């Protein structure tokens, strides 16, 4: 199915599973549809199965959005408690379309919980409370995390009752936008089909280089963390300049912090030097980087933040960001605050998902999970960009259930493609817009499009003003983060900036306890005598007695 037909099916209001091989344009089609919904004022929730995946769509995790958090079960009482929260109730009442990206990594039990929550809030026993649901992903990517004894049948979302209830139209995109019809594309298709030819094996083996670590022109992908750390450490040590260290600020439940540490790309203790090859590992469109943006550290600001020159020659100051696991009210249960960078001479295959690379050195000699080879190879555009350190049989295998399901998905997609005419689908567009309470008047549409255009242009300069308006509404820091869809650390940075430029505004409700404030004040004054104040150095000075967020809260009242 081509992208145009898939987009038309989405606009008709049908539930959809949007799939296809890596590089087929799934994210492009979703973004086109999201823009269309916003232009017609139709409330859409953009979510993904993991925090890493969510950054690609500028959304949030389905766990956070739906209120299921990390639960394996959700009771009637827990859902009733959620319903008492006005912001959560309003969100659920308003939503008309739910997008779940990277559905392959969402456990079937979690999809069941999302279905249950939406039925409860919508008071509607139709699948997902009767709203349009769109699943997007590729089940040949790495599978959901589950118990070791669980089979694929017990983990994959398409095996859930919720999936069957939704009856999604299968839109299997067949165009290729990352790889053209070349040898790499043929190899990937053979891996998907479970029939890798000797010719493909020969082609891959022709890319093997036995000592590829010497050059640093391309990012290196490994299946094991130990190899990644070894390569990055070796290259960092070759740089003669002194290191700067950035310890993460960790706060919250120990068990949840362990989950965060495993899922967050940022290291717990980041070591950088001028000249280090790095990668941004979060989206921040306002500043100008996305997850996967590569560059080099060119130096450090007076405040100690790294300055990164990207491959596009943009100079970006990397400031701390917050990753968090939240409860159903949006309150952080565990948070991880760190500079959103990691050394990028090497990364793991798992953490490369969603990236596109012109060149990479890949080591598949110790692949231990089916799908790792497919994920790694599909990051590239063609074989010319590949240096292969080695591969084993597991690297060429994919999950058998995923393979059988994919074959059936292709069949069903073809049936839908044959039975639905694009022109006939267009006749359903208006009906779905009206059903969702959207706008159809041409003049209103033109105004909304212009408004969205102007909003996009203004976001970079007005972000502090938007936060300031919420301050004037007396919202808490957590409420502001929820309303704006930003991290708590970002909101605190806004408040520091607001305090610097507006001496009249009342920020007293955000003041930390006097004990914490005095500790931060003393550390800041001590540091100011020697050099310019650095939050990271204040944090180090206080030796974990005060959290990074509490330091920021104190700085709101220490800026001049």
Beta strands, then each sheet from edge to edge (+ up, - down):
strand 1: 16-20
strand 2: 44-48
strand 3: 60-61
strand 4: 97-101
strand 5: 132-136
strand 6: 169-173
strand 7: 219-222
strand 8: 244-247
strand 9: 249-252
strand 10: 269-272
strand 11: 277-280
strand 12: 294-300
strand 13: 306-310
strand 14: 315-318
strand 15: 320-326
strand 16: 332-339
strand 17: 341-343
strand 18: 346-348
strand 19: 360-364
strand 20: 386-391
sheet 1: 3+ 2+ 4+ 5+ 1+ 6+
sheet 2: 18+ 7+ 19+ 20+
sheet 3: 8+ 10-
sheet 4: 9+ 16- 15+
sheet 5: 14+ 13- 12+ 11- 17+
end
